[in-house]
Amino acid sequence: MAIARFQFFTRRPATVEWRLISANNWELGRCAAPGPSLEVCVAAVLDLRATIDGFAEEVLPDRRGGWRWRLLRDGEAVAVSSRSFHRRLECESTLGQFRKVAGSAPAEPRLRTFR
């Protein structure tokens, strides 16, 4: 049975990003900024998992008329929605799913490369 999980990937040299994938393989959210290495990103995910309840959240309109969410620590974005949502309710629901599974989702330190 599939479970939600964190994935680590690179698209550009010298940067690593993470994303949270749901059990049905939908991307729930991702890092707000890439890190310089897999080790840094793994540490960021472990910290996120341990402190997920302490983050402030924002749901904001984007430039195209959709909605995006982000989680903040001390006013700085740590996690963001991976896409724009047509309805605010859909955006808030995905943020809720992210919060619900992020604290217990496994984070296998395996780097994938996307082109």
C-alpha positions as CSV (number, residue, x, y, z in Angstrom):
1,M,0.0,0.0,0.0
2,A,1.4,3.4,-1.0
3,I,1.9,6.1,1.6
4,A,2.7,9.8,1.5
5,R,6.5,10.4,1.3
6,F,9.1,13.1,0.8
7,Q,11.2,13.0,-2.4
8,F,14.5,14.8,-3.0
9,F,15.3,15.9,-6.5
10,T,17.6,18.1,-8.6
11,R,16.8,20.0,-11.8
12,R,19.8,22.3,-11.8
13,P,23.4,21.7,-10.9
14,A,24.3,22.4,-7.3
15,T,20.7,22.6,-6.0
16,V,18.5,20.0,-4.4
17,E,14.8,20.4,-3.6
18,W,12.2,18.4,-1.8
19,R,8.5,17.7,-2.3
20,L,5.8,15.9,-0.4
21,I,4.0,13.3,-2.5
22,S,0.6,11.9,-1.4
23,A,-0.3,8.2,-1.3
24,N,-1.9,8.6,-4.7
25,N,1.2,10.3,-6.2
26,W,-0.1,13.9,-6.2
27,E,2.4,16.5,-5.2
28,L,1.0,18.2,-2.0
29,G,3.8,20.8,-1.6
30,R,7.5,21.5,-1.9
31,C,10.3,23.5,-0.4
32,A,10.2,27.3,-0.8
33,A,13.9,27.4,-1.8
34,P,16.4,24.8,-3.0
35,G,19.3,23.8,-0.9
36,P,22.9,23.3,-1.8
37,S,23.0,19.5,-1.1
38,L,21.0,16.4,-0.3
39,E,22.2,16.5,3.3
40,V,20.9,20.1,3.8
41,C,17.5,19.2,2.3
42,V,17.1,16.1,4.4
43,A,17.9,18.1,7.5
44,A,15.3,20.7,6.4
45,V,12.6,18.0,6.0
46,L,13.5,16.4,9.4
47,D,13.1,19.8,11.0
48,L,9.8,20.4,9.1
49,R,8.4,17.1,10.3
50,A,9.3,17.8,13.9
51,T,7.9,21.3,14.0
52,I,5.0,21.2,11.5
53,D,2.5,22.4,14.0
54,G,4.4,25.6,14.8
55,F,4.3,27.1,11.3
56,A,2.1,30.0,10.4
57,E,0.2,29.6,7.1
58,E,-0.9,31.9,4.4
59,V,-3.4,31.4,1.5
60,L,-2.9,34.1,-1.1
61,P,-4.2,34.9,-4.6
62,D,-1.6,34.6,-7.3
63,R,-1.2,36.8,-10.4
64,R,-3.3,34.6,-12.6
65,G,-6.4,34.7,-10.4
66,G,-5.7,31.3,-8.6
67,W,-4.8,30.5,-5.0
68,R,-1.5,29.4,-3.5
69,W,-0.5,28.5,0.1
70,R,2.7,28.7,2.0
71,L,4.0,27.8,5.5
72,L,6.1,30.3,7.3
73,R,8.6,30.2,10.2
74,D,9.5,33.6,11.6
75,G,7.9,35.3,8.5
76,E,10.0,33.2,6.0
77,A,8.5,30.7,3.7
78,V,9.6,27.1,4.3
79,A,7.0,25.2,2.2
80,V,4.8,26.3,-0.6
81,S,2.0,24.9,-2.8
82,S,3.3,23.2,-5.9
83,R,0.7,24.6,-8.1
84,S,-2.1,27.2,-8.3
85,F,-5.6,26.2,-7.4
86,H,-8.8,27.6,-9.1
87,R,-10.7,27.8,-5.8
88,R,-9.5,29.0,-2.4
89,L,-11.3,26.0,-0.7
90,E,-9.3,23.5,-2.8
91,C,-6.0,25.3,-1.9
92,E,-6.9,25.3,1.8
93,S,-7.8,21.6,1.6
94,T,-4.4,20.7,0.1
95,L,-2.7,22.7,2.8
96,G,-4.6,20.7,5.4
97,Q,-3.5,17.5,3.7
98,F,0.1,18.6,3.6
99,R,0.0,19.4,7.3
100,K,-1.7,16.2,8.2
101,V,0.8,13.9,6.5
102,A,4.1,15.9,6.6
103,G,4.8,15.0,10.3
104,S,4.9,11.3,9.7
105,A,5.9,11.0,6.0
106,P,9.1,9.1,5.4
107,A,12.1,10.9,3.8
108,E,14.4,8.4,2.1
109,P,17.6,10.3,1.3
110,R,17.7,9.3,-2.4
111,L,18.3,11.9,-5.0
112,R,16.3,11.9,-8.3
113,T,17.2,13.9,-11.3
114,F,14.5,15.6,-13.3
115,R,15.1,17.3,-16.7
